[in-house]
Amino acid sequence: MTDADDRTGARRVCSPGGQAGEDAAPGYAVVLLTWNSRHHLEGCLGSLPTAAARPLQLVVVDNGSSDGTPEVVRALAPEAELICNENNRGVAPARNQGLQRVRAPYAVLLDVDTVVEPGALEKLLVRLDRESDVALCGPRLVLPDGSTQPSCQLSPTLRDKIVRQLPARFGARWLRAVEMQDWDHRDDRDVDYVVGACQAIRMSALREIGWLDERIFYGPEDVDVCLRLQLHGHRVVYLGDTVVRHECQRVTRHRVDSLAWRHLAGLLHYYRTHGYLWSRASLYRRIAAARSGMGKTAAGLADASLGSVK
């Protein structure tokens, strides 16, 4: 393989700190999900060599692409463990395929429409290294226009979803609280959840609670895993000084089709599973009890997002 593939015109990716071999123990894994994503691959894969200073296990799961995505992956990252599904299995089932291959203590779930700033994943991993009660952390996501994506929010309620459909003048104050807009997103803090575009997960904690919920095809599997970790006494942390650039594809926005209905079904399943719908109050009491039961303090819960909006 040459440094550039003649057919794809894209440069080959070298692995950071040496690619972990089949028998070696990698420092961390990246699980990347693709679906007709060839136009994003060079930017995303090309950013991984400088993302962290430890050996990487790269696992790519392709959900039945028809645009030649797997071939581009093979050209750019021949060291990747590539899983090719015949059709689109959904986000949670496909990510679970990748997670079940992970040999490292940590896994980073990464969207293909991201570009990781140098050292960004290392900062996430260092936080997991240093704080054993942190099971999942995520970075600040920066949109193409330079603004910060509201990537950490309060746990969603049905009321939030309804307010989002109202004219902005009616729902702005409510959504400002839900999206935690009144604090500097360059700070670090405990949060309800960080979105699945980039989540660094402690694998021992994930195995403790079980894999991503495969009954959720597309959203909110990222919210669900954060909540389940907290209900087992773990912490979810947002790192504001850690940057990942995100194009933020929202494939269900302004669509009423089978994918949008599957997203709605996932939300209803999430609410039914966790036993809340209109208010977060009972949810936060359960999280506080779980942390107290494991000898963890709930102080950060109160001053961060929890309890901001009931």
C-alpha positions as CSV (number, residue, x, y, z in Angstrom):
1,M,0.0,0.0,0.0
2,T,1.4,3.4,-0.9
3,D,0.9,6.6,1.0
4,A,-1.9,7.6,-1.3
5,D,-4.5,5.3,-2.9
6,D,-4.9,6.0,-6.6
7,R,-8.6,5.1,-6.7
8,T,-9.7,7.0,-3.6
9,G,-7.3,9.9,-3.8
10,A,-7.1,9.9,0.0
11,R,-4.0,9.6,2.1
12,R,-3.4,6.6,4.2
13,V,-3.7,6.9,8.0
14,C,-0.7,6.0,10.2
15,S,-1.5,4.8,13.7
16,P,-0.6,6.9,16.8
17,G,2.0,5.5,19.2
18,G,2.1,2.3,17.1
19,Q,-1.0,0.2,16.2
20,A,-1.8,-2.4,18.8
21,G,-1.4,-5.9,17.2
22,E,-3.8,-8.7,17.7
23,D,-2.0,-10.0,20.7
24,A,-0.9,-6.7,22.2
25,A,-2.9,-4.7,24.7
26,P,-4.0,-1.4,23.3
27,G,-4.2,1.7,25.4
28,Y,-7.6,2.5,24.1
29,A,-10.0,1.7,21.3
30,V,-12.0,3.9,18.9
31,V,-15.3,2.4,17.7
32,L,-16.3,4.2,14.5
33,L,-19.7,3.6,12.9
34,T,-20.1,4.4,9.2
35,W,-23.1,4.5,6.8
36,N,-22.5,5.9,3.3
37,S,-19.7,8.0,4.9
38,R,-16.8,8.0,2.5
39,H,-16.8,11.8,2.2
40,H,-16.1,12.1,6.0
41,L,-13.5,9.4,6.4
42,E,-10.3,11.2,5.5
43,G,-11.0,14.0,8.0
44,C,-12.0,11.7,10.8
45,L,-9.5,9.0,10.4
46,G,-6.8,11.5,9.5
47,S,-7.2,13.2,12.9
48,L,-6.7,10.0,15.0
49,P,-2.8,9.8,14.8
50,T,-2.5,12.9,17.0
51,A,-5.6,12.3,19.2
52,A,-3.9,10.3,22.0
53,A,-0.4,9.3,23.0
54,R,-1.1,5.6,23.5
55,P,-1.6,2.6,21.2
56,L,-4.9,2.5,19.4
57,Q,-7.2,-0.3,18.5
58,L,-9.4,0.9,15.7
59,V,-12.7,-0.8,15.1
60,V,-14.9,0.3,12.2
61,V,-18.4,-1.0,11.8
62,D,-20.1,-0.3,8.5
63,N,-23.9,-0.4,8.4
64,G,-24.4,-1.6,4.8
65,S,-22.9,1.3,2.9
66,S,-23.5,1.5,-0.9
67,D,-21.0,4.3,-1.6
68,G,-17.8,2.3,-1.3
69,T,-17.1,3.3,2.4
70,P,-15.5,0.0,3.4
71,E,-13.0,0.2,0.5
72,V,-12.0,3.7,1.5
73,V,-11.6,2.5,5.1
74,R,-9.3,-0.3,3.9
75,A,-7.2,2.2,1.9
76,L,-7.0,4.8,4.7
77,A,-6.6,2.5,7.7
78,P,-5.6,-1.0,6.7
79,E,-4.9,-1.8,10.3
80,A,-8.5,-1.2,11.3
81,E,-10.7,-4.1,12.3
82,L,-13.5,-3.7,9.8
83,I,-16.9,-5.2,10.3
84,C,-19.3,-5.0,7.3
85,N,-23.0,-5.5,7.9
86,E,-25.2,-6.3,4.9
87,N,-27.8,-3.7,6.0
88,N,-28.3,-0.8,8.4
89,R,-28.6,-2.5,11.8
90,G,-29.0,0.8,13.7
91,V,-26.7,2.7,15.9
92,A,-26.8,0.7,19.1
93,P,-26.6,-2.8,17.6
94,A,-23.7,-1.8,15.3
95,R,-21.8,0.0,18.0
96,N,-22.2,-3.1,20.2
97,Q,-20.5,-5.2,17.5
98,G,-17.5,-2.9,17.8
99,L,-17.5,-2.7,21.5
100,Q,-17.5,-6.5,21.8
101,R,-14.2,-6.5,19.9
102,V,-12.5,-4.0,22.3
103,R,-9.4,-5.3,24.1
104,A,-8.5,-2.0,25.8
105,P,-9.7,-0.6,29.2
106,Y,-11.4,2.3,27.4
107,A,-13.4,2.8,24.3
108,V,-14.2,6.0,22.5
109,L,-17.5,5.9,20.5
110,L,-16.9,8.4,17.7
111,D,-19.1,9.7,14.9
112,V,-17.6,9.7,11.5
113,D,-18.5,13.4,10.9
114,T,-16.0,14.5,13.5
115,V,-12.4,15.7,13.4
116,V,-10.5,15.2,16.7
117,E,-8.2,18.1,17.8
118,P,-4.7,17.0,18.7
119,G,-4.5,15.5,22.2
120,A,-8.3,15.7,22.7
121,L,-8.9,11.9,23.2
122,E,-5.8,11.8,25.5
123,K,-7.4,14.4,27.8
124,L,-10.6,12.2,28.0
125,L,-8.5,9.1,28.8
126,V,-6.5,10.9,31.4
127,R,-9.7,11.8,33.2
128,L,-10.7,8.2,33.2
129,D,-7.2,7.2,34.4
130,R,-7.3,9.6,37.4
131,E,-10.9,9.4,38.6
132,S,-12.1,5.8,39.0
133,D,-15.7,6.9,39.7
134,V,-16.0,8.5,36.2
135,A,-17.3,6.0,33.8
136,L,-17.9,8.2,30.8
137,C,-16.8,11.6,29.6
138,G,-17.1,13.7,26.5
139,P,-15.6,16.8,25.0
140,R,-16.8,20.1,23.9
141,L,-18.2,19.7,20.3
142,V,-17.6,22.7,18.0
143,L,-19.7,23.1,14.9
144,P,-18.5,24.2,11.5
145,D,-19.3,27.9,12.2
146,G,-17.2,27.8,15.3
147,S,-20.1,27.8,17.8
148,T,-20.3,25.2,20.6
149,Q,-22.9,22.5,20.1
150,P,-25.2,22.0,23.1
151,S,-23.8,18.5,23.6
152,C,-24.4,18.1,27.3
153,Q,-28.0,18.7,28.4
154,L,-30.4,17.7,31.1
155,S,-32.0,14.3,30.7
156,P,-34.8,14.7,28.2
157,T,-38.5,14.8,29.1
158,L,-41.6,14.7,27.0
159,R,-42.2,18.3,28.0
160,D,-38.8,19.3,26.5
161,K,-39.8,17.6,23.2
162,I,-43.1,19.5,23.1
163,V,-41.5,22.8,23.9
164,R,-39.0,22.3,21.0
165,Q,-41.9,22.3,18.6
166,L,-43.2,25.7,19.8
167,P,-42.2,29.1,18.3
168,A,-38.9,30.2,19.8
169,R,-40.4,33.0,21.8
170,F,-42.5,30.6,23.9
171,G,-39.8,28.0,24.6
172,A,-36.5,29.9,24.7
173,R,-36.3,30.2,28.4
174,W,-37.1,26.6,29.1
175,L,-34.7,25.3,26.5
176,R,-32.0,27.6,27.7
177,A,-32.1,25.7,31.0
178,V,-32.4,22.3,29.4
179,E,-29.4,23.0,27.2
180,M,-27.4,24.4,30.1
181,Q,-26.7,27.6,28.3
182,D,-26.1,29.8,31.4
183,W,-22.6,28.5,32.2
184,D,-19.3,28.6,30.4
185,H,-19.0,25.4,28.3
186,R,-15.2,25.7,28.5
187,D,-15.5,24.4,32.1
188,D,-15.5,20.8,33.3
189,R,-18.5,19.5,35.2
190,D,-20.7,16.5,36.0
191,V,-23.6,16.3,33.7
192,D,-26.7,14.2,32.9
193,Y,-25.3,13.1,29.6
194,V,-23.0,13.9,26.7
195,V,-24.1,13.1,23.2
196,G,-22.8,10.1,21.4
197,A,-20.8,11.9,18.8
198,C,-17.8,11.4,21.1
199,Q,-18.1,9.4,24.3
200,A,-15.1,7.9,26.1
201,I,-16.3,4.9,28.2
202,R,-14.7,2.8,30.9
203,M,-15.2,-0.7,29.6
204,S,-15.4,-2.3,33.0
205,A,-18.3,0.0,33.9
206,L,-20.0,-0.7,30.5
207,R,-19.7,-4.5,31.1
208,E,-21.2,-3.9,34.5
209,I,-24.4,-2.3,33.2
210,G,-24.6,-4.2,29.9
211,W,-24.1,-3.1,26.3
212,L,-26.0,-0.3,24.5
213,D,-29.7,-1.0,24.4
214,E,-30.3,-2.6,21.0
215,R,-34.1,-1.9,21.2
216,I,-33.1,1.7,20.4
217,F,-32.4,1.9,16.6
218,Y,-31.3,5.6,16.4
219,G,-31.3,7.8,19.5
220,P,-31.4,8.1,22.5
221,E,-29.0,5.2,23.1
222,D,-26.4,7.8,24.1
223,V,-28.6,9.3,26.8
224,D,-29.7,5.8,28.0
225,V,-26.1,4.6,28.6
226,C,-25.2,7.7,30.5
227,L,-28.3,7.3,32.7
228,R,-27.7,3.6,33.3
229,L,-24.2,4.3,34.4
230,Q,-25.4,7.0,36.9
231,L,-28.0,4.6,38.2
232,H,-25.2,2.2,39.0
233,G,-23.4,5.0,41.0
234,H,-20.9,6.2,38.3
235,R,-20.3,9.7,37.1
236,V,-20.6,11.3,33.6
237,V,-18.3,14.2,33.0
238,Y,-18.1,17.0,30.4
239,L,-14.6,18.3,29.6
240,G,-15.0,21.9,28.2
241,D,-11.3,22.4,27.4
242,T,-11.2,19.3,25.1
243,V,-12.4,20.0,21.6
244,V,-13.7,17.7,18.9
245,R,-15.1,19.3,15.7
246,H,-18.5,18.0,14.6
247,E,-20.4,18.5,11.4
248,C,-23.5,17.4,13.3
249,Q,-25.6,15.4,10.8
250,R,-29.2,15.3,12.2
251,V,-30.7,12.7,9.9
252,T,-34.2,12.8,11.5
253,R,-34.5,16.6,11.6
254,H,-37.4,17.8,9.4
255,R,-38.1,14.3,8.3
256,V,-41.2,12.2,8.7
257,D,-40.2,8.8,7.5
258,S,-39.3,5.3,8.8
259,L,-36.2,6.6,10.5
260,A,-38.0,9.4,12.3
261,W,-40.6,6.9,13.5
262,R,-37.9,4.6,14.7
263,H,-36.3,7.5,16.6
264,L,-39.7,8.2,18.2
265,A,-40.1,4.5,19.2
266,G,-36.6,4.7,20.8
267,L,-37.6,7.7,22.9
268,L,-40.8,6.0,24.1
269,H,-38.8,2.9,24.9
270,Y,-36.4,5.0,26.9
271,Y,-39.1,6.7,28.9
272,R,-40.8,3.4,29.6
273,T,-37.6,1.7,30.6
274,H,-36.6,4.4,33.1
275,G,-40.0,5.2,34.5
276,Y,-40.3,8.9,33.9
277,L,-41.9,11.1,31.3
278,W,-42.8,14.6,32.3
279,S,-40.4,15.5,35.1
280,R,-36.8,14.7,36.0
281,A,-37.3,14.9,39.8
282,S,-37.8,11.2,40.5
283,L,-34.9,10.3,38.2
284,Y,-32.5,12.6,40.1
285,R,-33.6,11.1,43.4
286,R,-32.7,7.6,42.1
287,I,-29.4,8.8,40.9
288,A,-28.5,10.4,44.2
289,A,-29.5,7.3,46.0
290,A,-27.4,5.1,43.8
291,R,-24.3,7.3,44.4
292,S,-25.0,7.4,48.1
293,G,-25.3,3.7,48.2
294,M,-21.9,3.3,46.6
295,G,-20.3,5.8,49.0
296,K,-20.2,8.6,46.4
297,T,-21.2,12.1,47.1
298,A,-24.1,13.7,45.2
299,A,-22.8,17.3,45.8
300,G,-21.7,17.7,42.2
301,L,-25.1,16.6,41.1
302,A,-26.8,19.6,42.7
303,D,-24.4,22.3,41.4
304,A,-24.2,20.9,37.9
305,S,-27.2,20.1,35.8
306,L,-29.2,18.0,38.2
307,G,-32.1,19.9,39.6
308,S,-31.8,22.9,37.4
309,V,-35.2,22.2,35.8
310,K,-37.7,19.9,37.5
